[in-house]
Amino acid sequence: MLSSIIDEVGKLCPDWGFQLVAAGPMPKADNKFHVFDIYSGPKSLEGNTFSEGHEGFSKSFCAPLCTFVKECFGLQVKKRNAKRCFAR
């Protein structure tokens, strides 16, 4: 769904590149934190998107984002997990 929204925005602004990066706990994956990114727009001369064209993207950008999100939402996830345990 998000990729189609980004693609539509890209059609409105064809000379722009859009990179959406999101992170958070995945309930279906035991609340493990995941990071994903979506890009829409022109690619590099080598045919890469922004994240594909930068070898360190995962380590230098996604990992710190995931750490930050864990700090922001970690307590909420722990509380949710505790409530689930008591509900059993």
Order of alpha helices (4+ residues) and beta strands (2+ residues): alpha-beta-beta-alpha
